[in-house]
Amino acid sequence: MVERLTRILISVGWVLGAAVILYGIWRFWQERTLAALLISLAVVIAGPLEDALKAWVRRVRHLGGEAPAVGLVDAATSVVFLILLLWTISLLP
C-alpha cells in the first residue's frame, strides 16, 4: 500500500512540476515576467536536474545511497533553488 501511494505521489509531483515549469515559461514568453521564469528554473534545478546529477554521481563514482558526493549535489542544488526563490521574491512589488 505504501509503495503504491509513493508511486502515485511521485507521479503527481512530476505532473505538477511539469505544469509549473511550462506555465512559468509561457508566462515569461507572453508577459515577460522574470519571476515566472525564475520559478520555473528553480523547479527544474530542484527536480529533474538534481535527480539527473545524483544518478550521474552514483554511476560515475560507483556509489550508492547517500554518499558524500550525492549529499554535495543535494546541498548545491538546494542553495541554487533558494537563491532563485530569493531573487524572485525581490522582484515582487
mmCIF file as gemmi writes it, N, C-alpha and C atoms, coordinates in Angstrom:
data_model
loop_
_atom_site.group_PDB
_atom_site.id
_atom_site.type_symbol
_atom_site.label_atom_id
_atom_site.label_alt_id
_atom_site.label_comp_id
_atom_site.label_asym_id
_atom_site.label_entity_id
_atom_site.label_seq_id
_atom_site.pdbx_PDB_ins_code
_atom_site.Cartn_x
_atom_site.Cartn_y
_atom_site.Cartn_z
_atom_site.occupancy
_atom_site.B_iso_or_equiv
_atom_site.pdbx_formal_charge
_atom_site.auth_seq_id
_atom_site.auth_asym_id
_atom_site.pdbx_PDB_model_num
ATOM 1 N N . MET Axp A 1 ? 0.815 -1.195 0 1 0 ? 1 A 1
ATOM 2 C CA . MET Axp A 1 ? 0 0 0 1 0 ? 1 A 1
ATOM 3 C C . MET Axp A 1 ? 0.867 1.271 0 1 0 ? 1 A 1
ATOM 4 N N . VAL Axp A 2 ? 1.895 1.252 0.824 1 0 ? 2 A 1
ATOM 5 C CA . VAL Axp A 2 ? 2.782 2.417 0.905 1 0 ? 2 A 1
ATOM 6 C C . VAL Axp A 2 ? 3.514 2.622 -0.416 1 0 ? 2 A 1
ATOM 7 N N . GLU Axp A 3 ? 3.959 1.523 -1.03 1 0 ? 3 A 1
ATOM 8 C CA . GLU Axp A 3 ? 4.674 1.632 -2.303 1 0 ? 3 A 1
ATOM 9 C C . GLU Axp A 3 ? 3.77 2.21 -3.382 1 0 ? 3 A 1
ATOM 10 N N . ARG Axp A 4 ? 2.517 1.771 -3.403 1 0 ? 4 A 1
ATOM 11 C CA . ARG Axp A 4 ? 1.563 2.283 -4.398 1 0 ? 4 A 1
ATOM 12 C C . ARG Axp A 4 ? 1.305 3.771 -4.187 1 0 ? 4 A 1
ATOM 13 N N . LEU Axp A 5 ? 1.105 4.166 -2.935 1 0 ? 5 A 1
ATOM 14 C CA . LEU Axp A 5 ? 0.873 5.582 -2.626 1 0 ? 5 A 1
ATOM 15 C C . LEU Axp A 5 ? 2.103 6.409 -2.984 1 0 ? 5 A 1
ATOM 16 N N . THR Axp A 6 ? 3.28 5.868 -2.73 1 0 ? 6 A 1
ATOM 17 C CA . THR Axp A 6 ? 4.518 6.569 -3.08 1 0 ? 6 A 1
ATOM 18 C C . THR Axp A 6 ? 4.613 6.783 -4.585 1 0 ? 6 A 1
ATOM 19 N N . ARG Axp A 7 ? 4.303 5.74 -5.362 1 0 ? 7 A 1
ATOM 20 C CA . ARG Axp A 7 ? 4.335 5.871 -6.829 1 0 ? 7 A 1
ATOM 21 C C . ARG Axp A 7 ? 3.331 6.904 -7.308 1 0 ? 7 A 1
ATOM 22 N N . ILE Axp A 8 ? 2.153 6.924 -6.705 1 0 ? 8 A 1
ATOM 23 C CA . ILE Axp A 8 ? 1.126 7.903 -7.086 1 0 ? 8 A 1
ATOM 24 C C . ILE Axp A 8 ? 1.614 9.313 -6.785 1 0 ? 8 A 1
ATOM 25 N N . LEU Axp A 9 ? 2.151 9.515 -5.599 1 0 ? 9 A 1
ATOM 26 C CA . LEU Axp A 9 ? 2.628 10.852 -5.222 1 0 ? 9 A 1
ATOM 27 C C . LEU Axp A 9 ? 3.801 11.3 -6.086 1 0 ? 9 A 1
ATOM 28 N N . ILE Axp A 10 ? 4.685 10.382 -6.44 1 0 ? 10 A 1
ATOM 29 C CA . ILE Axp A 10 ? 5.796 10.732 -7.327 1 0 ? 10 A 1
ATOM 30 C C . ILE Axp A 10 ? 5.259 11.155 -8.69 1 0 ? 10 A 1
ATOM 31 N N . SER Axp A 11 ? 4.288 10.437 -9.2 1 0 ? 11 A 1
ATOM 32 C CA . SER Axp A 11 ? 3.682 10.785 -10.495 1 0 ? 11 A 1
ATOM 33 C C . SER Axp A 11 ? 2.993 12.137 -10.436 1 0 ? 11 A 1
ATOM 34 N N . VAL Axp A 12 ? 2.249 12.374 -9.374 1 0 ? 12 A 1
ATOM 35 C CA . VAL Axp A 12 ? 1.569 13.673 -9.214 1 0 ? 12 A 1
ATOM 36 C C . VAL Axp A 12 ? 2.615 14.786 -9.123 1 0 ? 12 A 1
ATOM 37 N N . GLY Axp A 13 ? 3.7 14.537 -8.417 1 0 ? 13 A 1
ATOM 38 C CA . GLY Axp A 13 ? 4.769 15.532 -8.306 1 0 ? 13 A 1
ATOM 39 C C . GLY Axp A 13 ? 5.378 15.87 -9.654 1 0 ? 13 A 1
ATOM 40 N N . TRP Axp A 14 ? 5.615 14.854 -10.484 1 0 ? 14 A 1
ATOM 41 C CA . TRP Axp A 14 ? 6.175 15.094 -11.819 1 0 ? 14 A 1
ATOM 42 C C . TRP Axp A 14 ? 5.2 15.894 -12.677 1 0 ? 14 A 1
ATOM 43 N N . VAL Axp A 15 ? 3.921 15.556 -12.608 1 0 ? 15 A 1
ATOM 44 C CA . VAL Axp A 15 ? 2.918 16.282 -13.408 1 0 ? 15 A 1
ATOM 45 C C . VAL Axp A 15 ? 2.826 17.734 -12.944 1 0 ? 15 A 1
ATOM 46 N N . LEU Axp A 16 ? 2.76 17.948 -11.638 1 0 ? 16 A 1
ATOM 47 C CA . LEU Axp A 16 ? 2.681 19.32 -11.129 1 0 ? 16 A 1
ATOM 48 C C . LEU Axp A 16 ? 3.96 20.101 -11.425 1 0 ? 16 A 1
ATOM 49 N N . GLY Axp A 17 ? 5.105 19.455 -11.295 1 0 ? 17 A 1
ATOM 50 C CA . GLY Axp A 17 ? 6.366 20.118 -11.618 1 0 ? 17 A 1
ATOM 51 C C . GLY Axp A 17 ? 6.421 20.534 -13.077 1 0 ? 17 A 1
ATOM 52 N N . ALA Axp A 18 ? 6.005 19.636 -13.954 1 0 ? 18 A 1
ATOM 53 C CA . ALA Axp A 18 ? 5.968 19.965 -15.386 1 0 ? 18 A 1
ATOM 54 C C . ALA Axp A 18 ? 5.005 21.116 -15.652 1 0 ? 18 A 1
ATOM 55 N N . ALA Axp A 19 ? 3.872 21.124 -14.959 1 0 ? 19 A 1
ATOM 56 C CA . ALA Axp A 19 ? 2.896 22.201 -15.139 1 0 ? 19 A 1
ATOM 57 C C . ALA Axp A 19 ? 3.481 23.545 -14.698 1 0 ? 19 A 1
ATOM 58 N N . VAL Axp A 20 ? 4.165 23.553 -13.56 1 0 ? 20 A 1
ATOM 59 C CA . VAL Axp A 20 ? 4.785 24.792 -13.073 1 0 ? 20 A 1
ATOM 60 C C . VAL Axp A 20 ? 5.839 25.289 -14.06 1 0 ? 20 A 1
ATOM 61 N N . ILE Axp A 21 ? 6.663 24.386 -14.54 1 0 ? 21 A 1
ATOM 62 C CA . ILE Axp A 21 ? 7.727 24.761 -15.48 1 0 ? 21 A 1
ATOM 63 C C . ILE Axp A 21 ? 7.141 25.322 -16.769 1 0 ? 21 A 1
ATOM 64 N N . LEU Axp A 22 ? 6.204 24.595 -17.357 1 0 ? 22 A 1
ATOM 65 C CA . LEU Axp A 22 ? 5.62 25.034 -18.626 1 0 ? 22 A 1
ATOM 66 C C . LEU Axp A 22 ? 4.827 26.325 -18.475 1 0 ? 22 A 1
ATOM 67 N N . TYR Axp A 23 ? 4.055 26.441 -17.41 1 0 ? 23 A 1
ATOM 68 C CA . TYR Axp A 23 ? 3.276 27.661 -17.194 1 0 ? 23 A 1
ATOM 69 C C . TYR Axp A 23 ? 4.194 28.855 -16.932 1 0 ? 23 A 1
ATOM 70 N N . GLY Axp A 24 ? 5.262 28.628 -16.187 1 0 ? 24 A 1
ATOM 71 C CA . GLY Axp A 24 ? 6.206 29.708 -15.924 1 0 ? 24 A 1
ATOM 72 C C . GLY Axp A 24 ? 6.885 30.187 -17.195 1 0 ? 24 A 1
ATOM 73 N N . ILE Axp A 25 ? 7.26 29.24 -18.044 1 0 ? 25 A 1
ATOM 74 C CA . ILE Axp A 25 ? 7.873 29.617 -19.324 1 0 ? 25 A 1
ATOM 75 C C . ILE Axp A 25 ? 6.86 30.341 -20.193 1 0 ? 25 A 1
ATOM 76 N N . TRP Axp A 26 ? 5.627 29.866 -20.226 1 0 ? 26 A 1
ATOM 77 C CA . TRP Axp A 26 ? 4.581 30.518 -21.016 1 0 ? 26 A 1
ATOM 78 C C . TRP Axp A 26 ? 4.338 31.946 -20.524 1 0 ? 26 A 1
ATOM 79 N N . ARG Axp A 27 ? 4.255 32.119 -19.188 1 0 ? 27 A 1
ATOM 80 C CA . ARG Axp A 27 ? 4.042 33.474 -18.641 1 0 ? 27 A 1
ATOM 81 C C . ARG Axp A 27 ? 5.208 34.392 -18.989 1 0 ? 27 A 1
ATOM 82 N N . PHE Axp A 28 ? 6.423 33.864 -18.922 1 0 ? 28 A 1
ATOM 83 C CA . PHE Axp A 28 ? 7.576 34.682 -19.3 1 0 ? 28 A 1
ATOM 84 C C . PHE Axp A 28 ? 7.496 35.053 -20.778 1 0 ? 28 A 1
ATOM 85 N N . TRP Axp A 29 ? 7.178 34.1 -21.617 1 0 ? 29 A 1
ATOM 86 C CA . TRP Axp A 29 ? 7.098 34.329 -23.053 1 0 ? 29 A 1
ATOM 87 C C . TRP Axp A 29 ? 6.011 35.341 -23.396 1 0 ? 29 A 1
ATOM 88 N N . GLN Axp A 30 ? 4.848 35.22 -22.745 1 0 ? 30 A 1
ATOM 89 C CA . GLN Axp A 30 ? 3.71 36.085 -23.057 1 0 ? 30 A 1
ATOM 90 C C . GLN Axp A 30 ? 3.798 37.462 -22.402 1 0 ? 30 A 1
ATOM 91 N N . GLU Axp A 31 ? 4.239 37.495 -21.15 1 0 ? 31 A 1
ATOM 92 C CA . GLU Axp A 31 ? 4.172 38.731 -20.358 1 0 ? 31 A 1
ATOM 93 C C . GLU Axp A 31 ? 5.528 39.273 -19.93 1 0 ? 31 A 1
ATOM 94 N N . ARG Axp A 32 ? 6.586 38.555 -20.296 1 0 ? 32 A 1
ATOM 95 C CA . ARG Axp A 32 ? 7.949 38.949 -19.912 1 0 ? 32 A 1
ATOM 96 C C . ARG Axp A 32 ? 8.093 39.104 -18.393 1 0 ? 32 A 1
ATOM 97 N N . THR Axp A 33 ? 7.464 38.187 -17.644 1 0 ? 33 A 1
ATOM 98 C CA . THR Axp A 33 ? 7.573 38.205 -16.194 1 0 ? 33 A 1
ATOM 99 C C . THR Axp A 33 ? 8.765 37.342 -15.774 1 0 ? 33 A 1
ATOM 100 N N . LEU Axp A 34 ? 9.808 38.002 -15.348 1 0 ? 34 A 1
ATOM 101 C CA . LEU Axp A 34 ? 11.026 37.307 -14.961 1 0 ? 34 A 1
ATOM 102 C C . LEU Axp A 34 ? 10.773 36.373 -13.782 1 0 ? 34 A 1
ATOM 103 N N . ALA Axp A 35 ? 9.896 36.77 -12.862 1 0 ? 35 A 1
ATOM 104 C CA . ALA Axp A 35 ? 9.619 35.931 -11.691 1 0 ? 35 A 1
ATOM 105 C C . ALA Axp A 35 ? 9.12 34.55 -12.111 1 0 ? 35 A 1
ATOM 106 N N . ALA Axp A 36 ? 8.254 34.48 -13.097 1 0 ? 36 A 1
ATOM 107 C CA . ALA Axp A 36 ? 7.73 33.197 -13.559 1 0 ? 36 A 1
ATOM 108 C C . ALA Axp A 36 ? 8.848 32.329 -14.133 1 0 ? 36 A 1
ATOM 109 N N . LEU Axp A 37 ? 9.754 32.929 -14.862 1 0 ? 37 A 1
ATOM 110 C CA . LEU Axp A 37 ? 10.873 32.178 -15.424 1 0 ? 37 A 1
ATOM 111 C C . LEU Axp A 37 ? 11.814 31.68 -14.319 1 0 ? 37 A 1
ATOM 112 N N . LEU Axp A 38 ? 12.062 32.513 -13.316 1 0 ? 38 A 1
ATOM 113 C CA . LEU Axp A 38 ? 12.934 32.115 -12.221 1 0 ? 38 A 1
ATOM 114 C C . LEU Axp A 38 ? 12.335 30.955 -11.425 1 0 ? 38 A 1
ATOM 115 N N . ILE Axp A 39 ? 11.031 30.978 -11.211 1 0 ? 39 A 1
ATOM 116 C CA . ILE Axp A 39 ? 10.38 29.872 -10.505 1 0 ? 39 A 1
ATOM 117 C C . ILE Axp A 39 ? 10.485 28.601 -11.331 1 0 ? 39 A 1
ATOM 118 N N . SER Axp A 40 ? 10.259 28.698 -12.625 1 0 ? 40 A 1
ATOM 119 C CA . SER Axp A 40 ? 10.407 27.528 -13.493 1 0 ? 40 A 1
ATOM 120 C C . SER Axp A 40 ? 11.82 26.969 -13.417 1 0 ? 40 A 1
ATOM 121 N N . LEU Axp A 41 ? 12.798 27.837 -13.467 1 0 ? 41 A 1
ATOM 122 C CA . LEU Axp A 41 ? 14.189 27.412 -13.388 1 0 ? 41 A 1
ATOM 123 C C . LEU Axp A 41 ? 14.494 26.757 -12.042 1 0 ? 41 A 1
ATOM 124 N N . ALA Axp A 42 ? 13.957 27.322 -10.968 1 0 ? 42 A 1
ATOM 125 C CA . ALA Axp A 42 ? 14.166 26.747 -9.641 1 0 ? 42 A 1
ATOM 126 C C . ALA Axp A 42 ? 13.596 25.332 -9.558 1 0 ? 42 A 1
ATOM 127 N N . VAL Axp A 43 ? 12.423 25.129 -10.141 1 0 ? 43 A 1
ATOM 128 C CA . VAL Axp A 43 ? 11.807 23.796 -10.126 1 0 ? 43 A 1
ATOM 129 C C . VAL Axp A 43 ? 12.625 22.817 -10.956 1 0 ? 43 A 1
ATOM 130 N N . VAL Axp A 44 ? 13.132 23.256 -12.087 1 0 ? 44 A 1
ATOM 131 C CA . VAL Axp A 44 ? 13.983 22.39 -12.91 1 0 ? 44 A 1
ATOM 132 C C . VAL Axp A 44 ? 15.226 21.984 -12.118 1 0 ? 44 A 1
ATOM 133 N N . ILE Axp A 45 ? 15.837 22.918 -11.415 1 0 ? 45 A 1
ATOM 134 C CA . ILE Axp A 45 ? 17.06 22.633 -10.673 1 0 ? 45 A 1
ATOM 135 C C . ILE Axp A 45 ? 16.797 21.695 -9.496 1 0 ? 45 A 1
ATOM 136 N N . ALA Axp A 46 ? 15.716 21.946 -8.754 1 0 ? 46 A 1
ATOM 137 C CA . ALA Axp A 46 ? 15.424 21.137 -7.577 1 0 ? 46 A 1
ATOM 138 C C . ALA Axp A 46 ? 14.768 19.805 -7.924 1 0 ? 46 A 1
ATOM 139 N N . GLY Axp A 47 ? 14.344 19.647 -9.155 1 0 ? 47 A 1
ATOM 140 C CA . GLY Axp A 47 ? 13.667 18.414 -9.56 1 0 ? 47 A 1
ATOM 141 C C . GLY Axp A 47 ? 14.509 17.576 -10.488 1 0 ? 47 A 1
ATOM 142 N N . PRO Axp A 48 ? 14.226 17.657 -11.787 1 0 ? 48 A 1
ATOM 143 C CA . PRO Axp A 48 ? 14.897 16.753 -12.729 1 0 ? 48 A 1
ATOM 144 C C . PRO Axp A 48 ? 16.413 16.938 -12.824 1 0 ? 48 A 1
ATOM 145 N N . LEU Axp A 49 ? 16.904 18.154 -12.713 1 0 ? 49 A 1
ATOM 146 C CA . LEU Axp A 49 ? 18.361 18.339 -12.789 1 0 ? 49 A 1
ATOM 147 C C . LEU Axp A 49 ? 19.047 17.697 -11.589 1 0 ? 49 A 1
ATOM 148 N N . GLU Axp A 50 ? 18.497 17.918 -10.405 1 0 ? 50 A 1
ATOM 149 C CA . GLU Axp A 50 ? 19.068 17.298 -9.205 1 0 ? 50 A 1
ATOM 150 C C . GLU Axp A 50 ? 19.037 15.772 -9.312 1 0 ? 50 A 1
ATOM 151 N N . ASP Axp A 51 ? 17.928 15.217 -9.753 1 0 ? 51 A 1
ATOM 152 C CA . ASP Axp A 51 ? 17.821 13.765 -9.922 1 0 ? 51 A 1
ATOM 153 C C . ASP Axp A 51 ? 18.865 13.25 -10.909 1 0 ? 51 A 1
ATOM 154 N N . ALA Axp A 52 ? 19.024 13.955 -12.02 1 0 ? 52 A 1
ATOM 155 C CA . ALA Axp A 52 ? 19.99 13.532 -13.034 1 0 ? 52 A 1
ATOM 156 C C . ALA Axp A 52 ? 21.424 13.62 -12.507 1 0 ? 52 A 1
ATOM 157 N N . LEU Axp A 53 ? 21.734 14.691 -11.79 1 0 ? 53 A 1
ATOM 158 C CA . LEU Axp A 53 ? 23.086 14.831 -11.236 1 0 ? 53 A 1
ATOM 159 C C . LEU Axp A 53 ? 23.387 13.759 -10.194 1 0 ? 53 A 1
ATOM 160 N N . LYS Axp A 54 ? 22.41 13.45 -9.343 1 0 ? 54 A 1
ATOM 161 C CA . LYS Axp A 54 ? 22.612 12.399 -8.345 1 0 ? 54 A 1
ATOM 162 C C . LYS Axp A 54 ? 22.838 11.052 -9.023 1 0 ? 54 A 1
ATOM 163 N N . ALA Axp A 55 ? 22.043 10.756 -10.039 1 0 ? 55 A 1
ATOM 164 C CA . ALA Axp A 55 ? 22.21 9.494 -10.765 1 0 ? 55 A 1
ATOM 165 C C . ALA Axp A 55 ? 23.574 9.433 -11.431 1 0 ? 55 A 1
ATOM 166 N N . TRP Axp A 56 ? 24.027 10.55 -12.006 1 0 ? 56 A 1
ATOM 167 C CA . TRP Axp A 56 ? 25.326 10.601 -12.661 1 0 ? 56 A 1
ATOM 168 C C . TRP Axp A 56 ? 26.458 10.373 -11.654 1 0 ? 56 A 1
ATOM 169 N N . VAL Axp A 57 ? 26.351 11.037 -10.489 1 0 ? 57 A 1
ATOM 170 C CA . VAL Axp A 57 ? 27.383 10.884 -9.456 1 0 ? 57 A 1
ATOM 171 C C . VAL Axp A 57 ? 27.432 9.437 -8.979 1 0 ? 57 A 1
ATOM 172 N N . ARG Axp A 58 ? 26.28 8.824 -8.772 1 0 ? 58 A 1
ATOM 173 C CA . ARG Axp A 58 ? 26.255 7.424 -8.333 1 0 ? 58 A 1
ATOM 174 C C . ARG Axp A 58 ? 26.88 6.51 -9.389 1 0 ? 58 A 1
ATOM 175 N N . ARG Axp A 59 ? 26.597 6.792 -10.656 1 0 ? 59 A 1
ATOM 176 C CA . ARG Axp A 59 ? 27.108 5.959 -11.748 1 0 ? 59 A 1
ATOM 177 C C . ARG Axp A 59 ? 28.613 6.153 -11.936 1 0 ? 59 A 1
ATOM 178 N N . VAL Axp A 60 ? 29.054 7.39 -11.949 1 0 ? 60 A 1
ATOM 179 C CA . VAL Axp A 60 ? 30.468 7.684 -12.203 1 0 ? 60 A 1
ATOM 180 C C . VAL Axp A 60 ? 31.338 7.26 -11.026 1 0 ? 60 A 1
ATOM 181 N N . ARG Axp A 61 ? 30.876 7.508 -9.849 1 0 ? 61 A 1
ATOM 182 C CA . ARG Axp A 61 ? 31.689 7.194 -8.671 1 0 ? 61 A 1
ATOM 183 C C . ARG Axp A 61 ? 31.407 5.798 -8.139 1 0 ? 61 A 1
ATOM 184 N N . HIS Axp A 62 ? 30.488 5.083 -8.782 1 0 ? 62 A 1
ATOM 185 C CA . HIS Axp A 62 ? 30.129 3.728 -8.367 1 0 ? 62 A 1
ATOM 186 C C . HIS Axp A 62 ? 29.707 3.69 -6.902 1 0 ? 62 A 1
ATOM 187 N N . LEU Axp A 63 ? 28.923 4.697 -6.528 1 0 ? 63 A 1
ATOM 188 C CA . LEU Axp A 63 ? 28.452 4.801 -5.157 1 0 ? 63 A 1
ATOM 189 C C . LEU Axp A 63 ? 26.944 4.614 -5.122 1 0 ? 63 A 1
ATOM 190 N N . GLY Axp A 64 ? 26.448 4.195 -4.013 1 0 ? 64 A 1
ATOM 191 C CA . GLY Axp A 64 ? 25.009 4.07 -3.842 1 0 ? 64 A 1
ATOM 192 C C . GLY Axp A 64 ? 24.586 4.775 -2.573 1 0 ? 64 A 1
ATOM 193 N N . GLY Axp A 65 ? 23.309 4.902 -2.39 1 0 ? 65 A 1
ATOM 194 C CA . GLY Axp A 65 ? 22.784 5.522 -1.176 1 0 ? 65 A 1
ATOM 195 C C . GLY Axp A 65 ? 23.143 6.979 -1.062 1 0 ? 65 A 1
ATOM 196 N N . GLU Axp A 66 ? 23.362 7.399 0.164 1 0 ? 66 A 1
ATOM 197 C CA . GLU Axp A 66 ? 23.659 8.805 0.433 1 0 ? 66 A 1
ATOM 198 C C . GLU Axp A 66 ? 25.164 9.021 0.59 1 0 ? 66 A 1
ATOM 199 N N . ALA Axp A 67 ? 25.885 8.803 -0.465 1 0 ? 67 A 1
ATOM 200 C CA . ALA Axp A 67 ? 27.326 9.023 -0.462 1 0 ? 67 A 1
ATOM 201 C C . ALA Axp A 67 ? 27.612 10.514 -0.32 1 0 ? 67 A 1
ATOM 202 N N . PRO Axp A 68 ? 28.806 10.872 0.135 1 0 ? 68 A 1
ATOM 203 C CA . PRO Axp A 68 ? 29.146 12.291 0.289 1 0 ? 68 A 1
ATOM 204 C C . PRO Axp A 68 ? 28.958 13.111 -0.985 1 0 ? 68 A 1
ATOM 205 N N . ALA Axp A 69 ? 29.291 12.556 -2.127 1 0 ? 69 A 1
ATOM 206 C CA . ALA Axp A 69 ? 29.138 13.31 -3.38 1 0 ? 69 A 1
ATOM 207 C C . ALA Axp A 69 ? 27.673 13.557 -3.698 1 0 ? 69 A 1
ATOM 208 N N . VAL Axp A 70 ? 26.805 12.605 -3.364 1 0 ? 70 A 1
ATOM 209 C CA . VAL Axp A 70 ? 25.371 12.781 -3.583 1 0 ? 70 A 1
ATOM 210 C C . VAL Axp A 70 ? 24.84 13.865 -2.643 1 0 ? 70 A 1
ATOM 211 N N . GLY Axp A 71 ? 25.33 13.869 -1.423 1 0 ? 71 A 1
ATOM 212 C CA . GLY Axp A 71 ? 24.955 14.924 -0.469 1 0 ? 71 A 1
ATOM 213 C C . GLY Axp A 71 ? 25.396 16.296 -0.946 1 0 ? 71 A 1
ATOM 214 N N . LEU Axp A 72 ? 26.564 16.353 -1.578 1 0 ? 72 A 1
ATOM 215 C CA . LEU Axp A 72 ? 27.053 17.615 -2.124 1 0 ? 72 A 1
ATOM 216 C C . LEU Axp A 72 ? 26.13 18.128 -3.228 1 0 ? 72 A 1
ATOM 217 N N . VAL Axp A 73 ? 25.709 17.235 -4.11 1 0 ? 73 A 1
ATOM 218 C CA . VAL Axp A 73 ? 24.769 17.618 -5.174 1 0 ? 73 A 1
ATOM 219 C C . VAL Axp A 73 ? 23.479 18.134 -4.553 1 0 ? 73 A 1
ATOM 220 N N . ASP Axp A 74 ? 22.972 17.443 -3.553 1 0 ? 74 A 1
ATOM 221 C CA . ASP Axp A 74 ? 21.738 17.839 -2.885 1 0 ? 74 A 1
ATOM 222 C C . ASP Axp A 74 ? 21.876 19.228 -2.268 1 0 ? 74 A 1
ATOM 223 N N . ALA Axp A 75 ? 22.973 19.459 -1.569 1 0 ? 75 A 1
ATOM 224 C CA . ALA Axp A 75 ? 23.188 20.755 -0.924 1 0 ? 75 A 1
ATOM 225 C C . ALA Axp A 75 ? 23.35 21.879 -1.945 1 0 ? 75 A 1
ATOM 226 N N . ALA Axp A 76 ? 24.102 21.617 -3.002 1 0 ? 76 A 1
ATOM 227 C CA . ALA Axp A 76 ? 24.34 22.647 -4.019 1 0 ? 76 A 1
ATOM 228 C C . ALA Axp A 76 ? 23.056 23.023 -4.75 1 0 ? 76 A 1
ATOM 229 N N . THR Axp A 77 ? 22.253 22.027 -5.122 1 0 ? 77 A 1
ATOM 230 C CA . THR Axp A 77 ? 21.006 22.344 -5.825 1 0 ? 77 A 1
ATOM 231 C C . THR Axp A 77 ? 20.025 23.05 -4.893 1 0 ? 77 A 1
ATOM 232 N N . SER Axp A 78 ? 20.051 22.719 -3.619 1 0 ? 78 A 1
ATOM 233 C CA . SER Axp A 78 ? 19.19 23.413 -2.661 1 0 ? 78 A 1
ATOM 234 C C . SER Axp A 78 ? 19.563 24.886 -2.548 1 0 ? 78 A 1
ATOM 235 N N . VAL Axp A 79 ? 20.863 25.163 -2.511 1 0 ? 79 A 1
ATOM 236 C CA . VAL Axp A 79 ? 21.33 26.547 -2.418 1 0 ? 79 A 1
ATOM 237 C C . VAL Axp A 79 ? 20.904 27.337 -3.664 1 0 ? 79 A 1
ATOM 238 N N . VAL Axp A 80 ? 21.104 26.768 -4.837 1 0 ? 80 A 1
ATOM 239 C CA . VAL Axp A 80 ? 20.724 27.46 -6.074 1 0 ? 80 A 1
ATOM 240 C C . VAL Axp A 80 ? 19.201 27.674 -6.112 1 0 ? 80 A 1
ATOM 241 N N . PHE Axp A 81 ? 18.437 26.662 -5.709 1 0 ? 81 A 1
ATOM 242 C CA . PHE Axp A 81 ? 16.978 26.765 -5.639 1 0 ? 81 A 1
ATOM 243 C C . PHE Axp A 81 ? 16.578 27.947 -4.755 1 0 ? 81 A 1
ATOM 244 N N . LEU Axp A 82 ? 17.169 28.044 -3.577 1 0 ? 82 A 1
ATOM 245 C CA . LEU Axp A 82 ? 16.821 29.124 -2.651 1 0 ? 82 A 1
ATOM 246 C C . LEU Axp A 82 ? 17.275 30.489 -3.157 1 0 ? 82 A 1
ATOM 247 N N . ILE Axp A 83 ? 18.405 30.561 -3.815 1 0 ? 83 A 1
ATOM 248 C CA . ILE Axp A 83 ? 18.854 31.829 -4.404 1 0 ? 83 A 1
ATOM 249 C C . ILE Axp A 83 ? 17.85 32.298 -5.452 1 0 ? 83 A 1
ATOM 250 N N . LEU Axp A 84 ? 17.396 31.386 -6.304 1 0 ? 84 A 1
ATOM 251 C CA . LEU Axp A 84 ? 16.416 31.757 -7.331 1 0 ? 84 A 1
ATOM 252 C C . LEU Axp A 84 ? 15.097 32.209 -6.707 1 0 ? 84 A 1
ATOM 253 N N . LEU Axp A 85 ? 14.665 31.539 -5.652 1 0 ? 85 A 1
ATOM 254 C CA . LEU Axp A 85 ? 13.427 31.971 -4.986 1 0 ? 85 A 1
ATOM 255 C C . LEU Axp A 85 ? 13.61 33.323 -4.299 1 0 ? 85 A 1
ATOM 256 N N . LEU Axp A 86 ? 14.758 33.547 -3.692 1 0 ? 86 A 1
ATOM 257 C CA . LEU Axp A 86 ? 15.035 34.852 -3.083 1 0 ? 86 A 1
ATOM 258 C C . LEU Axp A 86 ? 15.035 35.946 -4.14 1 0 ? 86 A 1
ATOM 259 N N . TRP Axp A 87 ? 15.642 35.677 -5.277 1 0 ? 87 A 1
ATOM 260 C CA . TRP Axp A 87 ? 15.648 36.628 -6.396 1 0 ? 87 A 1
ATOM 261 C C . TRP Axp A 87 ? 14.217 36.915 -6.839 1 0 ? 87 A 1
ATOM 262 N N . THR Axp A 88 ? 13.403 35.869 -6.926 1 0 ? 88 A 1
ATOM 263 C CA . THR Axp A 88 ? 12.001 36.033 -7.318 1 0 ? 88 A 1
ATOM 264 C C . THR Axp A 88 ? 11.265 36.912 -6.322 1 0 ? 88 A 1
ATOM 265 N N . ILE Axp A 89 ? 11.446 36.665 -5.042 1 0 ? 89 A 1
ATOM 266 C CA . ILE Axp A 89 ? 10.78 37.479 -4.013 1 0 ? 89 A 1
ATOM 267 C C . ILE Axp A 89 ? 11.225 38.929 -4.103 1 0 ? 89 A 1
ATOM 268 N N . SER Axp A 90 ? 12.497 39.144 -4.419 1 0 ? 90 A 1
ATOM 269 C CA . SER Axp A 90 ? 12.997 40.521 -4.506 1 0 ? 90 A 1
ATOM 270 C C . SER Axp A 90 ? 12.344 41.294 -5.654 1 0 ? 90 A 1
ATOM 271 N N . LEU Axp A 91 ? 11.8 40.58 -6.629 1 0 ? 91 A 1
ATOM 272 C CA . LEU Axp A 91 ? 11.139 41.248 -7.761 1 0 ? 91 A 1
ATOM 273 C C . LEU Axp A 91 ? 9.703 41.668 -7.473 1 0 ? 91 A 1
ATOM 274 N N . LEU Axp A 92 ? 9.14 41.142 -6.374 1 0 ? 92 A 1
ATOM 275 C CA . LEU Axp A 92 ? 7.75 41.46 -6.051 1 0 ? 92 A 1
ATOM 276 C C . LEU Axp A 92 ? 7.622 42.93 -5.645 1 0 ? 92 A 1
ATOM 277 N N . PRO Axp A 93 ? 6.498 43.533 -5.998 1 0 ? 93 A 1
ATOM 278 C CA . PRO Axp A 93 ? 6.305 44.944 -5.643 1 0 ? 93 A 1
ATOM 279 C C . PRO Axp A 93 ? 6.114 45.139 -4.149 1 0 ? 93 A 1
